[in-house]
Amino acid sequence: MQVFSLRIAASVLNLTPAMMKKIVFLFLVILNIGLSFAACIPKDNNVTLGNNNNNDAMTDNKIAISVNGHQLTATLVDNSSAQALVELLRKGAVTVQAHEYGGFEMVGTLPQSLPRNDEQITTTAGDIILYQGNSICFYYASNSWNFTRLGRIDNAESLNLKNIFGSGSATFVLSLPEPTAVNGMTAENNAKKTEVYNAEGQLIAFSTDNIGHGVFIVKETLADGTTNTRKVKL
């Protein structure tokens, strides 16, 4: 059928067999170049891109929490409220004077209001909640109400948060964590190979230096051969 179609095209265009052979040869060359280029594009099955419609899906966003001499970390959920909190912390650490409330939480006022994504939530110990847009709550027991989830304290199940938070009042200092260091070097500097991909999965750089602002996928291959893939927002 394809040969018959080519013969019809040659007849209509008044092409000689020699000219048809040249056209077919040129087409095959172009097709081969295209396939070779596609094969060279790096693929990483560990990199997942695209929109996440689950507002409570955990991301790589971390914050540090200092309270009563204890150093904690928390993982934020993926919603506009948590993103706004990160942007606030990019300006510097935030100190929250919190007080005990209801026998299940410590609550304090943020320096500015954050977007609300309220829903009916039953909390557990370790949950970090935004209430009415300007109050942040750190839970050490359960409560059910309509408010916004911000994140959760890491390893909360193994911590006695009631004792850590204390009773009455406490000062919480929120900040962005420092990059993990290995022998004085950050994980990226310690990597044998670093690849940076944009949101479309295209390799754009081999370092996060001077790549501008946005969300990127960073794949690091360490000296021992292990790989670490993470999503970063710059």
C-alpha positions as CSV (number, residue, x, y, z in Angstrom):
1,M,0.0,0.0,0.0
2,Q,2.8,2.4,0.9
3,V,4.6,1.6,-2.4
4,F,1.4,2.1,-4.3
5,S,0.9,5.5,-2.5
6,L,4.4,6.6,-3.4
7,R,3.8,5.7,-7.1
8,I,0.6,7.8,-7.1
9,A,2.5,10.7,-5.5
10,A,5.3,10.4,-8.1
11,S,2.8,10.3,-10.9
12,V,0.9,13.4,-9.7
13,L,4.0,15.4,-9.0
14,N,5.6,14.2,-12.2
15,L,8.7,12.9,-10.4
16,T,11.2,10.5,-11.9
17,P,12.2,7.3,-10.1
18,A,15.6,8.7,-9.4
19,M,14.1,11.8,-7.7
20,M,11.7,9.6,-5.7
21,K,14.7,7.6,-4.4
22,K,16.5,10.7,-3.3
23,I,13.4,12.0,-1.5
24,V,12.9,8.6,0.3
25,F,16.6,8.5,1.2
26,L,16.4,12.0,2.7
27,F,13.3,11.1,4.7
28,L,15.0,8.1,6.2
29,V,18.1,10.1,7.1
30,I,15.9,12.7,8.9
31,L,13.9,10.0,10.7
32,N,17.1,8.3,11.9
33,I,18.6,11.6,13.2
34,G,15.3,12.2,15.1
35,L,15.3,8.8,16.7
36,S,19.0,9.1,17.7
37,F,18.4,12.5,19.3
38,A,15.4,11.1,21.3
39,A,17.6,8.2,22.5
40,C,20.1,10.6,24.0
41,I,17.6,12.4,26.2
42,P,18.3,11.2,29.8
43,K,15.5,9.2,31.5
44,D,15.1,8.9,35.2
45,N,12.5,6.5,36.4
46,N,12.9,7.9,39.9
47,V,11.8,11.4,38.8
48,T,8.1,12.0,39.0
49,L,6.8,15.2,37.4
50,G,3.4,16.8,37.0
51,N,0.7,18.4,39.0
52,N,-0.3,16.9,42.3
53,N,-4.0,17.3,43.0
54,N,-3.8,16.1,46.6
55,N,-3.3,19.2,48.7
56,D,-2.1,17.1,51.6
57,A,0.6,15.2,49.7
58,M,3.9,15.4,51.5
59,T,6.7,17.1,49.8
60,D,10.4,17.6,50.4
61,N,9.8,21.0,52.1
62,K,11.2,21.0,55.6
63,I,11.2,23.4,58.4
64,A,13.2,23.5,61.7
65,I,11.5,24.0,65.0
66,S,13.3,25.0,68.2
67,V,11.4,24.8,71.5
68,N,12.5,24.5,75.1
69,G,16.0,23.5,74.0
70,H,14.8,20.8,71.7
71,Q,15.6,20.8,67.9
72,L,12.8,19.3,65.8
73,T,12.1,19.1,62.1
74,A,8.8,19.0,60.3
75,T,7.6,18.0,56.8
76,L,5.2,20.4,55.2
77,V,2.2,19.4,53.0
78,D,1.8,20.7,49.5
79,N,-0.7,23.5,49.6
80,S,-0.6,27.3,49.3
81,S,-0.6,27.8,53.1
82,A,2.6,25.8,53.6
83,Q,4.2,27.4,50.6
84,A,3.4,30.9,52.1
85,L,5.0,29.8,55.4
86,V,8.2,28.8,53.5
87,E,8.2,32.2,51.8
88,L,7.8,33.9,55.1
89,L,10.7,31.8,56.6
90,R,12.9,32.7,53.6
91,K,13.0,36.3,55.1
92,G,14.3,34.9,58.4
93,A,13.4,32.9,61.4
94,V,10.0,33.4,63.0
95,T,9.4,33.4,66.7
96,V,6.0,32.4,68.0
97,Q,5.0,32.9,71.6
98,A,2.6,30.0,72.1
99,H,0.3,29.0,75.0
100,E,-1.4,25.8,75.9
101,Y,-5.0,25.4,74.9
102,G,-7.6,22.7,75.4
103,G,-5.2,20.1,76.7
104,F,-4.2,19.1,73.2
105,E,-2.3,21.9,71.5
106,M,0.1,24.9,71.8
107,V,-1.1,27.9,69.8
108,G,0.5,31.2,68.9
109,T,0.1,34.1,66.5
110,L,2.1,34.4,63.3
111,P,3.5,37.8,62.2
112,Q,1.3,37.7,59.1
113,S,-1.7,35.8,57.8
114,L,-1.3,32.9,55.5
115,P,-3.8,31.6,52.8
116,R,-6.4,29.3,54.2
117,N,-7.2,25.8,52.9
118,D,-9.7,24.8,55.6
119,E,-11.1,21.3,55.9
120,Q,-12.5,19.1,58.6
121,I,-9.5,17.5,60.2
122,T,-9.0,15.2,63.2
123,T,-5.5,15.9,64.4
124,T,-3.0,13.5,66.0
125,A,0.1,14.3,68.0
126,G,2.7,16.1,65.8
127,D,0.3,17.8,63.5
128,I,1.0,21.5,62.7
129,I,-2.2,23.4,61.9
130,L,-3.1,26.9,60.7
131,Y,-6.1,28.3,62.4
132,Q,-8.1,31.3,61.0
133,G,-5.1,32.2,58.8
134,N,-3.0,33.8,61.5
135,S,-2.6,31.3,64.3
136,I,-0.2,28.3,64.2
137,C,-1.0,25.2,66.4
138,F,1.3,22.5,67.5
139,Y,-0.6,19.4,68.6
140,Y,0.4,16.9,71.2
141,A,-3.1,15.2,71.4
142,S,-6.2,14.8,69.2
143,N,-8.8,17.4,68.2
144,S,-11.3,17.7,65.4
145,W,-12.1,21.0,63.8
146,N,-12.3,22.8,60.5
147,F,-8.9,24.3,59.8
148,T,-5.8,24.1,57.5
149,R,-3.1,21.4,57.7
150,L,0.5,22.8,57.4
151,G,2.6,19.8,58.1
152,R,3.7,17.3,60.7
153,I,6.6,17.0,63.1
154,D,9.0,14.3,61.9
155,N,9.1,11.1,64.0
156,A,6.3,12.4,66.2
157,E,5.2,8.9,67.1
158,S,8.5,8.4,69.0
159,L,8.5,11.7,70.8
160,N,6.8,12.8,74.0
161,L,5.6,16.1,72.6
162,K,3.7,17.1,75.7
163,N,6.9,17.0,77.7
164,I,8.9,18.8,74.9
165,F,6.3,21.6,74.6
166,G,5.9,21.9,78.4
167,S,2.9,23.4,80.1
168,G,1.6,26.9,80.2
169,S,3.6,28.7,77.5
170,A,6.6,28.2,75.3
171,T,8.6,30.0,72.6
172,F,8.7,28.3,69.2
173,V,11.4,29.4,66.7
174,L,10.6,28.4,63.1
175,S,13.3,28.5,60.4
176,L,14.4,26.8,57.2
177,P,16.9,24.0,58.0
178,E,20.5,24.4,56.9
179,P,21.7,22.1,54.1
180,T,22.9,18.7,55.3
181,A,26.7,18.8,55.5
182,V,29.1,15.8,55.0
183,N,32.6,16.5,56.2
184,G,32.1,20.2,55.8
185,M,30.5,19.9,52.3
186,T,26.8,20.1,51.4
187,A,25.3,17.0,49.8
188,E,25.4,18.6,46.4
189,N,29.1,19.5,46.7
190,N,29.8,15.9,47.9
191,A,28.0,14.5,44.9
192,K,30.1,12.9,42.2
193,K,27.6,14.1,39.6
194,T,24.7,16.5,39.8
195,E,21.9,16.9,37.2
196,V,19.2,19.5,37.4
197,Y,16.0,19.0,35.4
198,N,13.1,21.5,34.9
199,A,9.4,20.7,35.5
200,E,9.2,19.3,32.0
201,G,11.9,16.7,32.7
202,Q,14.6,18.4,30.6
203,L,18.2,18.4,31.7
204,I,19.1,22.1,32.1
205,A,22.2,22.3,34.3
206,F,24.8,20.3,36.3
207,S,24.5,22.6,39.4
208,T,21.8,24.6,41.2
209,D,24.0,27.7,41.1
210,N,22.5,30.6,39.1
211,I,19.6,28.6,37.6
212,G,17.0,31.2,38.6
213,H,13.8,30.7,40.5
214,G,11.3,27.9,40.2
215,V,10.8,24.2,41.0
216,F,13.5,21.8,39.9
217,I,14.3,18.1,40.1
218,V,17.9,17.5,41.4
219,K,19.5,14.1,40.8
220,E,22.7,13.5,42.7
221,T,25.0,10.5,42.1
222,L,27.3,10.1,45.1
223,A,30.8,8.8,45.2
224,D,29.6,5.4,46.4
225,G,27.3,5.0,43.4
226,T,24.1,5.7,45.2
227,T,21.6,8.3,43.8
228,N,19.5,10.8,45.5
229,T,16.6,12.5,43.6
230,R,14.8,15.4,45.2
231,K,12.5,18.3,44.3
232,V,13.7,21.7,45.3
233,K,12.1,25.2,45.1
234,L,14.5,28.1,44.6
